[in-house]
Amino acid sequence: MPEDLHAICCETRMLGLDHVAGLLRILSQEERDRHHRFAFTDDSRDYVAAHALLRLALGRRNAIPPGQVRFGVTASGKPFMVPSRLGESAPSFSLAHSRGLVACVVGGREPVGIDVEPVDSRIRAVDIARRIFSPGESAALEQSSDEERATRFCELWTLKEAMAKARGIGITESLRLPGVDFTGGHLRLSGAKGWTFVLADVGRAHKLAIACTQRARVCLSMADPAALVRGVLSSYLGGPSVREVTHTSATAEVHQARSVLYRFAAPTVIRSAP
């Protein structure tokens, strides 16, 4: 049976200092201390909202209060949930926060990664691509129209970082994978055998990517920020689920969904070349 992956996003621009103070109550002392080290208020707000969202999602999954969720870190720095009861298995998860939008995904036993980034036309996409992406990827970006370049750059980045998070490695170590080819208007992946990806437009102007290794059903939802500050995961959108995502031994797959006013349309499955 395929596993269920639940990905939850939340816009944070409406959250004020009083809301952040309320969310801090369910965070650990270590998380509270880290929130104070951010130089910018928006970054501090998004950090707190992301970690509160994750705690609420994991607490609901494991039927425990969010403040009782405990985390550990692997030798490579990847966080994991410490089981709350002896003999219990903890779910895999991943967390992402970007200016104005935070997201998490909770899965089963198999690794999963998530990333979310704003589509920003001010980014010097070609200059950055030449330094960090493959020659083919940077050339394709350079040949893209001005209108689509920021979107394609964001897709490249989020797909690669989602896979890096799932593998538990740094982004600088994983920029090769997956290889992304979007020439001809079709998105194709390489070097990601056995991996499945979900790519979605979320919120007002963000791209979200999920990487996983198993057959899965992925449900995308947008949490209500007003409910989040009350410690409740209430959604603008509670489904429908993305169609069951699978992979074959020779290909990776990308499942694309679009949101309009916080609604996800039926996704399109795009297969990569072997």
C-alpha angles and dihedrals in degrees: 000000000000117000124242118243116194115200117188127188129189131189111225107188092099093055113105131194091272090054091050090050089054094050091049089069093073095046125092122254089253091054091047091051091050093050089060091057096065113107096210126056094222092054091049090049093051093047092053093044092049095050092045090050091051093048091050091049094048092043091053091047093051098033095240132119112272092238090061095058108114128198137204132188129228122229089263092052100257112143122230136181117254109226111252094214133040112266093013121128117226121222123246116248145170134203135206135177130186131171105294099358135065130186143180136183126207120198140159129264100317122084119266134182134194135189134178127190136169120251099239121179090194092070114105089233099173094048092050092044092054089058101043113016131068119275090251093051094047091047091052090051091050090052093048120103118259089250096057102032096087091048094049092047090052091049091051093049098045094047092051095044093047089055091046091054092048090051092045096237134123120269091241089061096049108044090112093062131104099020107219126206117181100164116131092029095284126108114227130175133205135183092033102101111173095013129117125202135197118201121189144167107234136181116349103321112350136115120218126196130186125192123195138160102216141067103270149164109230121203117193119199138169113225121221106244091207089058092043092063088055090054094253129125099219117159138213083208126029100179162271095204121235107256115271109289120216138167135212127217093256105042145042119221134216120205113198125201129176129210125206115186089347095313123120116218123213107293126241119225115223119187123209128226113263 
